[in-house]
Amino acid sequence: MMKRIAEGATRIFLRYDQNGFILATKKLLDDMKFQWPRTPDEVKEISFQQVEWLLQGLEIEQKKAHHQVKINHENSCF
């Protein structure tokens, strides 16, 4: 879970990562802005990769990105 604490071009994040908390701050420069939910209805759980995209100023839905594939005996080449 990640919780946004600050508003504007600065974000403060509190995240739990299995054995403790991470507190991080990111400030954007110039005319940059975060792609952040504007209403409570837009809030949803996202993956670690989507957090990385969000912090890079990208949308969390990357149509051209390679998506995670779960390997099993049906889709394995071995």
C-alpha positions in Angstrom: 0.0 0.0 0.0 1.2 3.5 -0.8 -0.3 6.6 0.7 0.1 10.1 -0.8 0.5 12.7 1.9 1.4 16.0 0.0 -0.4 18.0 -2.7 1.0 19.9 -5.7 4.2 19.0 -7.6 5.6 17.4 -4.5 4.5 14.0 -3.3 5.4 12.3 0.0 4.9 8.5 0.0 4.5 6.1 2.8 4.8 2.5 1.7 5.0 -0.8 3.6 7.4 -3.4 2.0 7.1 -6.7 3.9 9.2 -5.8 6.9 9.1 -2.1 7.4 8.0 1.3 6.1 9.6 3.5 3.4 9.0 7.2 3.5 10.0 9.0 0.3 9.6 12.5 -1.2 9.6 13.4 -4.9 9.4 17.0 -6.2 8.9 17.6 -9.9 10.5 20.6 -11.6 9.2 23.2 -14.1 5.9 22.4 -15.8 6.0 18.6 -14.9 3.0 17.0 -13.1 2.1 13.7 -11.7 -0.6 11.5 -13.4 -2.5 11.2 -10.2 -6.2 10.2 -9.5 -8.4 13.3 -9.2 -11.4 11.7 -7.4 -11.8 8.8 -4.9 -13.5 6.8 -7.7 -10.2 6.8 -9.7 -8.2 5.4 -6.8 -7.1 1.7 -7.3 -4.4 -0.7 -6.2 -1.4 -0.7 -8.6 1.7 -2.8 -9.0 5.3 -1.9 -8.2 5.9 -1.3 -11.9 2.9 1.1 -12.1 4.3 3.0 -9.1 7.6 3.4 -11.0 5.7 4.7 -14.1 3.7 7.1 -11.9 6.9 8.5 -10.3 8.4 9.0 -13.8 5.3 11.1 -14.7 3.8 8.4 -16.9 0.3 7.0 -16.9 -0.1 3.8 -14.9 -1.7 2.0 -18.0 1.2 1.6 -20.5 -0.3 0.0 -23.6 3.1 -0.8 -25.2 4.8 -2.1 -22.1 5.5 -5.8 -21.7 3.2 -7.2 -19.1 4.0 -9.8 -16.5 3.4 -13.4 -17.7 2.9 -16.3 -15.3 4.7 -19.4 -16.6 2.9 -22.7 -16.3 3.1 -26.0 -18.2 0.7 -24.8 -20.9 2.6 -21.7 -22.0 6.1 -22.9 -21.3 8.4 -24.0 -24.2 10.1 -26.7 -22.1 
